[in-house]
Amino acid sequence: MVSTTYNICTLPGDGIGPEIMAEGKRVLSAVGAAYDVDFVCEDHLIGGSAIDTTRDNGENVTALPAETLQAAQAADAVLLAAVGGPKWDDLSASVRPEQGLLAIRKNLHLFLNLRPVHIYRALRDASPLRPERLKGVDLLIVRELTGGLYFGEHKREDHVEGAGVNGRAGSFASDVMQYSEYEIERVVRWAYEAAQGRRGKVTSVDKANVLATSRLWREVNHRIAKDYLDVESSDMLVDNSAMQLVANPAQFDVLVTENTFGDILSDEASMLTGSLGMLASASLGDGTALYEPSHGSAPDIAGKGIANPLAQILSVSLMLRYSFKMDEAAATLDAAVEDVLDAGWRTADLADSATPVSKVLGTREMGDKVIEAFNKCCAK
Ligand code: NAD
């Protein structure tokens, strides 16, 4: 008998979005069948497809229809694929696909973003780092998402007399970086809780030797660390962190930082894996959480059935872990992905010159392999 039902708002979006989302949903059904959970998925429009549909219907043209937002707010979780494409690339257009993403993140009050960086044994050679540097790399970047520089006041004045610090004539611009104790605390606390379920180590990244916001960040980190004495806590300056991520990435377990530093460091860290098609992310807040691959809508391969669905599938795994506390199911799914790669199966983007053609799979076939491996792991 099915004991639990979860409602998922699924947003396939544009480009390869519908193709990879189909695999995410099939995997979710397999998980539901194995764990007696009914995942009810309902598709809604976002991005370019929402722009086209609202325009065709003669409605207010938008990348995030009100009905999508309501469904997302009412759901137990949101699973997004990707948005955008050349059709909507006109920078002067008043409505653009990515506005849908920003609007949904804002309206769901998603204040932290998680990006796990895991090196798959079988894909070690795809990383720009030497394999010995990748040994033991398994880190989680926790980034503050709704504060700091990106959300402070942005100002620009052109052709002003005596502008800027040196008083010379010319243009002047400023961006205000601001944080309240509350905004820092909720993210840092989350990082410590996450570390308790991992290797018990938090590195808080700041620029406390220069920035007032960073000094506040560090103070809050030290205060919160006292509540988690089982977690090893340290501070690291952001410039050093950028170096350490390349020099010795295995030293990190949970790395927590503010918005701008997190934006940059998470992209740097994602390159350790060497493959865009493997990176999932989660954005969490007070209400419904949102899960999505880190890559875009790959319009160059859309409709060809060759897109890599693994980042979408790994986003499902994050959803199981963080929204539904189904840690065992998530770990089994992660293991299934690892097994499929270990067995040599690849989508075209992961294949190299040594990959036999017979091992290169399309999107749906890769979904099949993961489901097969998942069911096998469950049966063990
Ligand atoms: P992209 O990530 O879509 O593609 C970059 C390269 O990686 C392409 O060669 C693509 O074919 C490949 N690629 C990406 N995902 C893949 C997958 N799952 N399987 C196989 N190959 C994959 O980035 P881009 O080309 O800069 O952007 C394309 C569109 O996506 C743009 O409209 C952009 O605005 C949008 N975009 C959306 C998001 C999002 O929805 N979160 C993020 C980034 C870019």
Residues whose N, C-alpha, C, O or C-beta is under 5 A from the ligand:
A	BS01	NAD	A81 A82 V83 G84 G85 G277 P293 S294 H295 G296 S297 A298 P299 D300 I301 I306 A307 N308 D349
